[in-house]
Amino acid sequence: MKKIFFVFLGTSILFASCVTKQKYTECTTDLSNCEEARKELSAQKLDLDNKITEFEVQRGKMQAQIRQLESDTTHLGRLSREMSSNYTSLQANYDDLTAAYKTMSAGNKKEAEAMLGQLQEAQRKLDEKEKEIKSLMTDLDKKSSDLEEKNTKLIELQNILSKKDADVQALKNKIKSALVGFEGSGLQVTEKNGKVYVSMDEKLLFASGKFSVDAKGEAALKELSKILEADKDINVMVEGHTDNVPFSAASAAQIRDNWDLSVMRATTIVKTILKYGDIDPNRLTASGRGEYVPLDTADTKEARAKNRRTEIILTPKLDALFEILE
């Protein structure tokens, strides 16, 4: 009987020993599987952390680009396109984060919740950037419209200025041709700052100290008057100039000094031009400059003769130009 009992006991112990070893093997396998799963989740977490870091870097770049957009409208379009491209990249990263979150196991609930918070924050920032990009695009459209309008005005302005320059050059050539017989007799025709200057020495127009136009000077003014009558878009300023020798009041009762003489000479020139042409008087202005705008400041006979002159300044009307600039 004892023999049977010991045989049964030995068999039971052997059977129990076999079951424990099988469970141990199963536990070891499960542990190994869990360790592999943990390593895989850790790798996924590291990858997600890297993507989040990359997202922060890209967000920083976008903020810098936005500041650049605010300070430099010239690059607004280029930066806006870059922001749109970065937004697309951010959206792709967000999609990657979302996919990674969905693949995380329930055993890493804490990490999954943290990742969910990061995803929500990323979505919020994406929404903000999308609004900013739309705002910038609206601003860009407005600036582009303004720029197009200014470019149109600039082209119109350039066309008017080009026409004015061409008209001034044509006027100069016309006057030089009409007065060619008087050049060398104290008459010069020049162009400066978009105006035509007809400069006549005293000897061509007046006797010393007088303001009545001589016959030769009147002939020159008659030719000039024909041109001004034909071209009604020219305004005329007549400036009388004298030397710095004090005027002798005894020579003319109505003239007291050089300033009076320069004004009287300019007025006489204006009246002579009007006498020979059907010209609107509103286009002409008489101005006396006296001795205060000399061509030559030297105290010589030659310098004083050069300063005694009358300048007829012809200026094209700029009404169209002013309309554009308003």
BALOBA-1460 file (C-alpha; in Angstrom, 3 decimals):
// residues 326
<rec num="1" residu="m" x="0.000" y="0.000" z="0.000"/>
<rec num="2" residu="k" x="2.853" y="2.360" z="0.903"/>
<rec num="3" residu="k" x="4.506" y="1.570" z="-2.370"/>
<rec num="4" residu="i" x="1.373" y="2.555" z="-4.268"/>
<rec num="5" residu="f" x="1.140" y="5.802" z="-2.292"/>
<rec num="6" residu="f" x="4.685" y="6.829" z="-3.040"/>
<rec num="7" residu="v" x="4.238" y="6.039" z="-6.701"/>
<rec num="8" residu="f" x="1.127" y="8.226" z="-6.770"/>
<rec num="9" residu="l" x="2.902" y="11.027" z="-4.903"/>
<rec num="10" residu="g" x="5.858" y="10.946" z="-7.255"/>
<rec num="11" residu="t" x="3.581" y="11.068" z="-10.242"/>
<rec num="12" residu="s" x="1.691" y="14.039" z="-8.816"/>
<rec num="13" residu="i" x="4.875" y="15.974" z="-8.107"/>
<rec num="14" residu="l" x="6.157" y="15.286" z="-11.602"/>
<rec num="15" residu="f" x="2.872" y="16.437" z="-13.114"/>
<rec num="16" residu="a" x="2.827" y="19.590" z="-10.988"/>
<rec num="17" residu="s" x="6.399" y="20.341" z="-11.991"/>
<rec num="18" residu="c" x="5.522" y="20.105" z="-15.688"/>
<rec num="19" residu="v" x="2.563" y="22.527" z="-15.371"/>
<rec num="20" residu="t" x="4.684" y="25.157" z="-13.577"/>
<rec num="21" residu="k" x="7.361" y="25.065" z="-16.256"/>
<rec num="22" residu="q" x="4.769" y="25.520" z="-19.028"/>
<rec num="23" residu="k" x="3.300" y="28.551" z="-17.295"/>
<rec num="24" residu="y" x="6.784" y="29.924" z="-16.797"/>
<rec num="25" residu="t" x="7.473" y="29.563" z="-20.485"/>
<rec num="26" residu="e" x="4.208" y="31.291" z="-21.355"/>
<rec num="27" residu="c" x="4.928" y="34.150" z="-18.945"/>
<rec num="28" residu="t" x="8.399" y="34.522" z="-20.338"/>
<rec num="29" residu="t" x="7.004" y="34.725" z="-23.850"/>
<rec num="30" residu="d" x="4.375" y="37.267" z="-22.778"/>
<rec num="31" residu="l" x="7.037" y="39.325" z="-21.031"/>
<rec num="32" residu="s" x="9.194" y="39.265" z="-24.103"/>
<rec num="33" residu="n" x="6.244" y="40.332" z="-26.250"/>
<rec num="34" residu="c" x="5.443" y="43.150" z="-23.840"/>
<rec num="35" residu="e" x="9.061" y="44.299" z="-23.910"/>
<rec num="36" residu="e" x="9.011" y="44.344" z="-27.693"/>
<rec num="37" residu="a" x="5.748" y="46.288" z="-27.641"/>
<rec num="38" residu="r" x="7.221" y="48.744" z="-25.142"/>
<rec num="39" residu="k" x="10.291" y="49.261" z="-27.318"/>
<rec num="40" residu="e" x="8.081" y="49.806" z="-30.373"/>
<rec num="41" residu="l" x="5.930" y="52.333" z="-28.492"/>
<rec num="42" residu="s" x="9.054" y="54.096" z="-27.216"/>
<rec num="43" residu="a" x="10.346" y="54.331" z="-30.771"/>
<rec num="44" residu="q" x="6.993" y="55.729" z="-31.912"/>
<rec num="45" residu="k" x="7.057" y="58.248" z="-29.052"/>
<rec num="46" residu="l" x="10.574" y="59.344" z="-30.008"/>
<rec num="47" residu="d" x="9.496" y="59.722" z="-33.619"/>
<rec num="48" residu="l" x="6.481" y="61.759" z="-32.548"/>
<rec num="49" residu="d" x="8.650" y="63.918" z="-30.299"/>
<rec num="50" residu="n" x="10.930" y="64.612" z="-33.251"/>
<rec num="51" residu="k" x="7.962" y="65.560" z="-35.402"/>
<rec num="52" residu="i" x="6.643" y="67.878" z="-32.690"/>
<rec num="53" residu="t" x="10.074" y="69.508" z="-32.445"/>
<rec num="54" residu="e" x="10.098" y="69.904" z="-36.219"/>
<rec num="55" residu="f" x="6.617" y="71.429" z="-35.986"/>
<rec num="56" residu="e" x="7.849" y="73.980" z="-33.415"/>
<rec num="57" residu="v" x="10.793" y="74.878" z="-35.661"/>
<rec num="58" residu="q" x="8.487" y="75.357" z="-38.611"/>
<rec num="59" residu="r" x="6.104" y="77.418" z="-36.464"/>
<rec num="60" residu="g" x="9.013" y="79.663" z="-35.475"/>
<rec num="61" residu="k" x="9.941" y="80.091" z="-39.121"/>
<rec num="62" residu="m" x="6.355" y="81.003" z="-39.951"/>
<rec num="63" residu="q" x="6.287" y="83.633" z="-37.188"/>
<rec num="64" residu="a" x="9.485" y="85.150" z="-38.556"/>
<rec num="65" residu="q" x="7.983" y="85.170" z="-42.035"/>
<rec num="66" residu="i" x="4.849" y="86.906" z="-40.722"/>
<rec num="67" residu="r" x="6.971" y="89.638" z="-39.096"/>
<rec num="68" residu="q" x="8.774" y="90.064" z="-42.394"/>
<rec num="69" residu="l" x="5.440" y="90.377" z="-44.180"/>
<rec num="70" residu="e" x="4.369" y="93.138" z="-41.806"/>
<rec num="71" residu="s" x="7.598" y="95.128" z="-42.291"/>
<rec num="72" residu="d" x="8.219" y="94.630" z="-45.980"/>
<rec num="73" residu="t" x="5.183" y="94.687" z="-48.270"/>
<rec num="74" residu="t" x="7.458" y="94.303" z="-51.283"/>
<rec num="75" residu="h" x="7.953" y="90.616" z="-50.377"/>
<rec num="76" residu="l" x="4.371" y="90.086" z="-49.256"/>
<rec num="77" residu="g" x="3.412" y="87.825" z="-52.106"/>
<rec num="78" residu="r" x="6.521" y="85.649" z="-51.867"/>
<rec num="79" residu="l" x="6.224" y="85.197" z="-48.103"/>
<rec num="80" residu="s" x="2.533" y="84.456" z="-48.360"/>
<rec num="81" residu="r" x="3.258" y="81.632" z="-50.778"/>
<rec num="82" residu="e" x="5.963" y="80.326" z="-48.422"/>
<rec num="83" residu="m" x="3.507" y="80.407" z="-45.524"/>
<rec num="84" residu="s" x="0.984" y="78.482" z="-47.567"/>
<rec num="85" residu="s" x="3.644" y="75.896" z="-48.350"/>
<rec num="86" residu="n" x="4.628" y="75.671" z="-44.675"/>
<rec num="87" residu="y" x="0.997" y="75.350" z="-43.723"/>
<rec num="88" residu="t" x="0.700" y="72.386" z="-46.061"/>
<rec num="89" residu="s" x="3.764" y="70.869" z="-44.393"/>
<rec num="90" residu="l" x="2.281" y="71.503" z="-40.943"/>
<rec num="91" residu="q" x="-0.953" y="69.879" z="-42.026"/>
<rec num="92" residu="a" x="0.991" y="66.855" z="-43.215"/>
<rec num="93" residu="n" x="2.817" y="66.682" z="-39.873"/>
<rec num="94" residu="y" x="-0.491" y="66.974" z="-38.082"/>
<rec num="95" residu="d" x="-1.866" y="64.109" z="-40.108"/>
<rec num="96" residu="d" x="1.213" y="62.072" z="-39.180"/>
<rec num="97" residu="l" x="0.671" y="62.853" z="-35.486"/>
<rec num="98" residu="t" x="-2.986" y="61.871" z="-35.765"/>
<rec num="99" residu="a" x="-2.108" y="58.569" z="-37.419"/>
<rec num="100" residu="a" x="0.536" y="57.872" z="-34.788"/>
<rec num="101" residu="y" x="-1.917" y="58.614" z="-32.003"/>
<rec num="102" residu="k" x="-4.427" y="56.176" z="-33.391"/>
<rec num="103" residu="t" x="-1.818" y="53.393" z="-33.454"/>
<rec num="104" residu="m" x="-0.789" y="53.758" z="-29.805"/>
<rec num="105" residu="s" x="-1.907" y="50.934" z="-27.542"/>
<rec num="106" residu="a" x="-4.211" y="51.214" z="-24.552"/>
<rec num="107" residu="g" x="-1.273" y="50.254" z="-22.304"/>
<rec num="108" residu="n" x="0.263" y="53.684" z="-22.951"/>
<rec num="109" residu="k" x="-2.835" y="55.697" z="-22.115"/>
<rec num="110" residu="k" x="-0.897" y="58.451" z="-20.363"/>
<rec num="111" residu="e" x="1.384" y="58.997" z="-23.349"/>
<rec num="112" residu="a" x="-1.622" y="58.812" z="-25.660"/>
<rec num="113" residu="e" x="-3.418" y="61.511" z="-23.660"/>
<rec num="114" residu="a" x="-0.316" y="63.706" z="-23.775"/>
<rec num="115" residu="m" x="-0.079" y="63.149" z="-27.493"/>
<rec num="116" residu="l" x="-3.759" y="64.024" z="-27.852"/>
<rec num="117" residu="g" x="-3.129" y="67.326" z="-26.085"/>
<rec num="118" residu="q" x="-0.265" y="68.019" z="-28.456"/>
<rec num="119" residu="l" x="-2.485" y="67.217" z="-31.407"/>
<rec num="120" residu="q" x="-5.183" y="69.574" z="-30.175"/>
<rec num="121" residu="e" x="-2.638" y="72.353" z="-29.650"/>
<rec num="122" residu="a" x="-1.221" y="71.700" z="-33.094"/>
<rec num="123" residu="q" x="-4.713" y="71.945" z="-34.581"/>
<rec num="124" residu="r" x="-5.328" y="75.228" z="-32.768"/>
<rec num="125" residu="k" x="-2.092" y="76.702" z="-34.103"/>
<rec num="126" residu="l" x="-2.879" y="75.461" z="-37.568"/>
<rec num="127" residu="d" x="-6.259" y="77.202" z="-37.418"/>
<rec num="128" residu="e" x="-4.595" y="80.427" z="-36.265"/>
<rec num="129" residu="k" x="-2.039" y="80.298" z="-39.044"/>
<rec num="130" residu="e" x="-4.735" y="79.603" z="-41.597"/>
<rec num="131" residu="k" x="-6.598" y="82.733" z="-40.465"/>
<rec num="132" residu="e" x="-3.379" y="84.757" z="-40.624"/>
<rec num="133" residu="i" x="-2.629" y="83.507" z="-44.116"/>
<rec num="134" residu="k" x="-6.140" y="84.436" z="-45.287"/>
<rec num="135" residu="s" x="-5.716" y="87.885" z="-43.744"/>
<rec num="136" residu="l" x="-2.358" y="88.311" z="-45.425"/>
<rec num="137" residu="m" x="-3.760" y="87.199" z="-48.757"/>
<rec num="138" residu="t" x="-6.541" y="89.778" z="-48.420"/>
<rec num="139" residu="d" x="-3.932" y="92.430" z="-47.624"/>
<rec num="140" residu="l" x="-1.847" y="91.253" z="-50.549"/>
<rec num="141" residu="d" x="-4.807" y="91.518" z="-52.916"/>
<rec num="142" residu="k" x="-5.452" y="95.081" z="-51.746"/>
<rec num="143" residu="k" x="-1.816" y="96.061" z="-52.065"/>
<rec num="144" residu="s" x="-1.630" y="94.451" z="-55.483"/>
<rec num="145" residu="s" x="-4.688" y="96.439" z="-56.554"/>
<rec num="146" residu="d" x="-3.160" y="99.647" z="-55.198"/>
<rec num="147" residu="l" x="0.118" y="98.850" z="-56.902"/>
<rec num="148" residu="e" x="-1.629" y="98.234" z="-60.216"/>
<rec num="149" residu="e" x="-3.457" y="101.557" z="-59.896"/>
<rec num="150" residu="k" x="-0.215" y="103.374" z="-59.115"/>
<rec num="151" residu="n" x="1.536" y="101.684" z="-62.010"/>
<rec num="152" residu="t" x="-1.252" y="102.841" z="-64.314"/>
<rec num="153" residu="k" x="-0.856" y="106.397" z="-63.060"/>
<rec num="154" residu="l" x="2.909" y="106.126" z="-63.376"/>
<rec num="155" residu="i" x="2.603" y="105.044" z="-67.002"/>
<rec num="156" residu="e" x="0.224" y="107.927" z="-67.711"/>
<rec num="157" residu="l" x="2.577" y="110.326" z="-65.954"/>
<rec num="158" residu="q" x="5.556" y="109.023" z="-67.893"/>
<rec num="159" residu="n" x="3.671" y="109.383" z="-71.173"/>
<rec num="160" residu="i" x="2.733" y="112.977" z="-70.333"/>
<rec num="161" residu="l" x="6.284" y="113.828" z="-69.293"/>
<rec num="162" residu="s" x="7.684" y="112.233" z="-72.433"/>
<rec num="163" residu="k" x="5.225" y="114.207" z="-74.560"/>
<rec num="164" residu="k" x="6.080" y="117.391" z="-72.670"/>
<rec num="165" residu="d" x="9.800" y="116.840" z="-73.238"/>
<rec num="166" residu="a" x="9.161" y="116.213" z="-76.924"/>
<rec num="167" residu="d" x="6.961" y="119.343" z="-77.134"/>
<rec num="168" residu="v" x="9.603" y="121.458" z="-75.395"/>
<rec num="169" residu="q" x="12.289" y="120.222" z="-77.760"/>
<rec num="170" residu="a" x="10.032" y="120.859" z="-80.769"/>
<rec num="171" residu="l" x="9.228" y="124.369" z="-79.459"/>
<rec num="172" residu="k" x="12.906" y="125.129" z="-78.988"/>
<rec num="173" residu="n" x="13.709" y="124.018" z="-82.535"/>
<rec num="174" residu="k" x="10.776" y="126.022" z="-83.926"/>
<rec num="175" residu="i" x="11.890" y="129.199" z="-82.126"/>
<rec num="176" residu="k" x="15.522" y="128.743" z="-83.117"/>
<rec num="177" residu="s" x="14.429" y="128.325" z="-86.715"/>
<rec num="178" residu="a" x="12.164" y="131.409" z="-86.595"/>
<rec num="179" residu="l" x="14.808" y="133.584" z="-84.903"/>
<rec num="180" residu="v" x="17.870" y="132.203" z="-86.652"/>
<rec num="181" residu="g" x="18.542" y="135.606" z="-88.209"/>
<rec num="182" residu="f" x="18.874" y="137.216" z="-84.773"/>
<rec num="183" residu="e" x="21.315" y="134.751" z="-83.215"/>
<rec num="184" residu="g" x="24.699" y="136.383" z="-82.991"/>
<rec num="185" residu="s" x="22.985" y="139.729" z="-82.422"/>
<rec num="186" residu="g" x="22.429" y="139.192" z="-78.712"/>
<rec num="187" residu="l" x="19.776" y="136.431" z="-78.844"/>
<rec num="188" residu="q" x="20.097" y="132.890" z="-77.473"/>
<rec num="189" residu="v" x="17.589" y="130.029" z="-77.327"/>
<rec num="190" residu="t" x="18.186" y="127.300" z="-74.724"/>
<rec num="191" residu="e" x="16.232" y="124.540" z="-72.980"/>
<rec num="192" residu="k" x="16.500" y="123.931" z="-69.233"/>
<rec num="193" residu="n" x="14.343" y="122.106" z="-66.677"/>
<rec num="194" residu="g" x="11.556" y="121.471" z="-69.184"/>
<rec num="195" residu="k" x="11.350" y="125.120" z="-70.252"/>
<rec num="196" residu="v" x="12.555" y="127.103" z="-73.274"/>
<rec num="197" residu="y" x="14.534" y="130.268" z="-72.520"/>
<rec num="198" residu="v" x="14.763" y="133.047" z="-75.135"/>
<rec num="199" residu="s" x="17.408" y="135.434" z="-73.811"/>
<rec num="200" residu="m" x="17.851" y="138.838" z="-75.503"/>
<rec num="201" residu="d" x="20.655" y="141.254" z="-74.693"/>
<rec num="202" residu="e" x="19.835" y="144.877" z="-73.989"/>
<rec num="203" residu="k" x="21.534" y="145.978" z="-77.227"/>
<rec num="204" residu="l" x="18.981" y="143.982" z="-79.281"/>
<rec num="205" residu="l" x="15.930" y="145.519" z="-77.598"/>
<rec num="206" residu="f" x="16.593" y="148.794" z="-75.832"/>
<rec num="207" residu="a" x="18.762" y="151.887" z="-75.770"/>
<rec num="208" residu="s" x="20.676" y="152.390" z="-72.524"/>
<rec num="209" residu="g" x="18.333" y="153.365" z="-69.683"/>
<rec num="210" residu="k" x="15.269" y="153.186" z="-71.955"/>
<rec num="211" residu="f" x="12.275" y="150.813" z="-72.106"/>
<rec num="212" residu="s" x="11.048" y="151.447" z="-75.652"/>
<rec num="213" residu="v" x="11.791" y="148.494" z="-77.963"/>
<rec num="214" residu="d" x="14.118" y="149.175" z="-80.903"/>
<rec num="215" residu="a" x="13.091" y="148.224" z="-84.455"/>
<rec num="216" residu="k" x="15.363" y="145.152" z="-84.625"/>
<rec num="217" residu="g" x="14.119" y="143.864" z="-81.301"/>
<rec num="218" residu="e" x="10.518" y="144.422" z="-82.333"/>
<rec num="219" residu="a" x="11.083" y="142.320" z="-85.466"/>
<rec num="220" residu="a" x="12.374" y="139.441" z="-83.321"/>
<rec num="221" residu="l" x="9.383" y="139.705" z="-80.965"/>
<rec num="222" residu="k" x="7.024" y="139.691" z="-83.950"/>
<rec num="223" residu="e" x="8.410" y="136.328" z="-85.108"/>
<rec num="224" residu="l" x="8.150" y="134.954" z="-81.575"/>
<rec num="225" residu="s" x="4.567" y="136.197" z="-81.324"/>
<rec num="226" residu="k" x="3.554" y="134.139" z="-84.384"/>
<rec num="227" residu="i" x="4.772" y="130.950" z="-82.697"/>
<rec num="228" residu="l" x="2.958" y="131.746" z="-79.439"/>
<rec num="229" residu="e" x="-0.259" y="132.497" z="-81.332"/>
<rec num="230" residu="a" x="-0.117" y="129.101" z="-83.063"/>
<rec num="231" residu="d" x="0.715" y="127.153" z="-79.892"/>
<rec num="232" residu="k" x="-1.909" y="127.972" z="-77.274"/>
<rec num="233" residu="d" x="-0.533" y="125.489" z="-74.681"/>
<rec num="234" residu="i" x="2.479" y="127.663" z="-73.852"/>
<rec num="235" residu="n" x="2.623" y="130.061" z="-70.892"/>
<rec num="236" residu="v" x="5.039" y="132.993" z="-71.099"/>
<rec num="237" residu="m" x="7.051" y="134.676" z="-68.349"/>
<rec num="238" residu="v" x="9.002" y="137.805" z="-69.355"/>
<rec num="239" residu="e" x="11.786" y="138.736" z="-66.928"/>
<rec num="240" residu="g" x="13.638" y="142.038" z="-67.145"/>
<rec num="241" residu="h" x="17.221" y="142.154" z="-65.778"/>
<rec num="242" residu="t" x="19.635" y="145.056" z="-65.315"/>
<rec num="243" residu="d" x="23.226" y="145.528" z="-64.225"/>
<rec num="244" residu="n" x="24.194" y="146.904" z="-60.817"/>
<rec num="245" residu="v" x="24.935" y="150.456" z="-61.962"/>
<rec num="246" residu="p" x="22.495" y="152.810" z="-60.180"/>
<rec num="247" residu="f" x="19.803" y="154.221" z="-62.458"/>
<rec num="248" residu="s" x="19.796" y="157.969" z="-63.123"/>
<rec num="249" residu="a" x="16.304" y="159.208" z="-62.228"/>
<rec num="250" residu="a" x="16.746" y="162.281" z="-64.405"/>
<rec num="251" residu="s" x="16.540" y="160.172" z="-67.582"/>
<rec num="252" residu="a" x="12.883" y="159.155" z="-67.024"/>
<rec num="253" residu="a" x="10.468" y="160.704" z="-64.576"/>
<rec num="254" residu="q" x="8.458" y="157.474" z="-63.958"/>
<rec num="255" residu="i" x="11.533" y="155.311" z="-63.265"/>
<rec num="256" residu="r" x="13.314" y="155.603" z="-59.943"/>
<rec num="257" residu="d" x="15.766" y="152.682" z="-59.964"/>
<rec num="258" residu="n" x="16.931" y="149.510" z="-61.770"/>
<rec num="259" residu="w" x="14.001" y="147.552" z="-60.435"/>
<rec num="260" residu="d" x="11.529" y="149.958" z="-61.978"/>
<rec num="261" residu="l" x="13.485" y="149.821" z="-65.247"/>
<rec num="262" residu="s" x="13.433" y="145.987" z="-65.340"/>
<rec num="263" residu="v" x="9.660" y="145.943" z="-64.713"/>
<rec num="264" residu="m" x="8.962" y="148.548" z="-67.401"/>
<rec num="265" residu="r" x="11.062" y="146.664" z="-69.936"/>
<rec num="266" residu="a" x="9.304" y="143.371" z="-69.174"/>
<rec num="267" residu="t" x="5.903" y="145.066" z="-69.499"/>
<rec num="268" residu="t" x="6.905" y="146.610" z="-72.829"/>
<rec num="269" residu="i" x="7.964" y="143.181" z="-74.154"/>
<rec num="270" residu="v" x="4.622" y="141.651" z="-73.122"/>
<rec num="271" residu="k" x="2.670" y="144.452" z="-74.839"/>
<rec num="272" residu="t" x="4.764" y="144.094" z="-78.004"/>
<rec num="273" residu="i" x="4.106" y="140.330" z="-78.174"/>
<rec num="274" residu="l" x="0.356" y="140.926" z="-77.719"/>
<rec num="275" residu="k" x="0.388" y="143.579" z="-80.440"/>
<rec num="276" residu="y" x="1.572" y="141.112" z="-83.093"/>
<rec num="277" residu="g" x="-0.424" y="138.038" z="-82.132"/>
<rec num="278" residu="d" x="-3.929" y="136.986" z="-81.121"/>
<rec num="279" residu="i" x="-2.773" y="135.690" z="-77.733"/>
<rec num="280" residu="d" x="-4.752" y="135.416" z="-74.511"/>
<rec num="281" residu="p" x="-3.143" y="137.924" z="-72.077"/>
<rec num="282" residu="n" x="-3.691" y="135.411" z="-69.248"/>
<rec num="283" residu="r" x="-0.864" y="133.368" z="-70.729"/>
<rec num="284" residu="l" x="1.702" y="136.175" z="-70.260"/>
<rec num="285" residu="t" x="3.355" y="137.498" z="-67.101"/>
<rec num="286" residu="a" x="5.713" y="140.486" z="-66.810"/>
<rec num="287" residu="s" x="8.323" y="140.320" z="-64.062"/>
<rec num="288" residu="g" x="11.158" y="142.673" z="-63.128"/>
<rec num="289" residu="r" x="14.209" y="141.144" z="-61.436"/>
<rec num="290" residu="g" x="16.367" y="144.265" z="-61.323"/>
<rec num="291" residu="e" x="20.054" y="143.653" z="-60.705"/>
<rec num="292" residu="y" x="19.524" y="140.720" z="-58.324"/>
<rec num="293" residu="v" x="19.852" y="137.725" z="-60.656"/>
<rec num="294" residu="p" x="23.121" y="138.374" z="-62.517"/>
<rec num="295" residu="l" x="24.673" y="135.922" z="-64.956"/>
<rec num="296" residu="d" x="28.150" y="137.176" z="-64.144"/>
<rec num="297" residu="t" x="29.075" y="138.740" z="-60.790"/>
<rec num="298" residu="a" x="32.407" y="140.136" z="-61.952"/>
<rec num="299" residu="d" x="32.867" y="143.925" z="-61.721"/>
<rec num="300" residu="t" x="33.723" y="144.359" z="-65.401"/>
<rec num="301" residu="k" x="32.210" y="146.040" z="-68.424"/>
<rec num="302" residu="e" x="31.698" y="142.661" z="-70.114"/>
<rec num="303" residu="a" x="29.929" y="141.186" z="-67.071"/>
<rec num="304" residu="r" x="27.583" y="144.157" z="-66.748"/>
<rec num="305" residu="a" x="26.693" y="143.956" z="-70.457"/>
<rec num="306" residu="k" x="25.903" y="140.245" z="-70.054"/>
<rec num="307" residu="n" x="23.600" y="140.948" z="-67.085"/>
<rec num="308" residu="r" x="21.560" y="143.593" z="-68.974"/>
<rec num="309" residu="r" x="19.102" y="141.263" z="-70.655"/>
<rec num="310" residu="t" x="15.481" y="140.173" z="-71.034"/>
<rec num="311" residu="e" x="14.573" y="136.510" z="-70.632"/>
<rec num="312" residu="i" x="11.369" y="135.158" z="-72.160"/>
<rec num="313" residu="i" x="10.597" y="131.843" z="-70.450"/>
<rec num="314" residu="l" x="8.207" y="129.523" z="-72.267"/>
<rec num="315" residu="t" x="6.540" y="126.764" z="-70.214"/>
<rec num="316" residu="p" x="4.164" y="124.087" z="-71.556"/>
<rec num="317" residu="k" x="0.878" y="123.839" z="-69.661"/>
<rec num="318" residu="l" x="0.863" y="120.909" z="-67.245"/>
<rec num="319" residu="d" x="-2.875" y="120.604" z="-66.529"/>
<rec num="320" residu="a" x="-2.960" y="116.910" z="-67.481"/>
<rec num="321" residu="l" x="0.031" y="116.228" z="-65.250"/>
<rec num="322" residu="f" x="-1.557" y="117.934" z="-62.266"/>
<rec num="323" residu="e" x="-4.783" y="115.965" z="-62.767"/>
<rec num="324" residu="i" x="-2.846" y="112.709" z="-62.435"/>
<rec num="325" residu="l" x="-0.972" y="113.899" z="-59.349"/>
<rec num="326" residu="e" x="-4.168" y="114.920" z="-57.513"/>
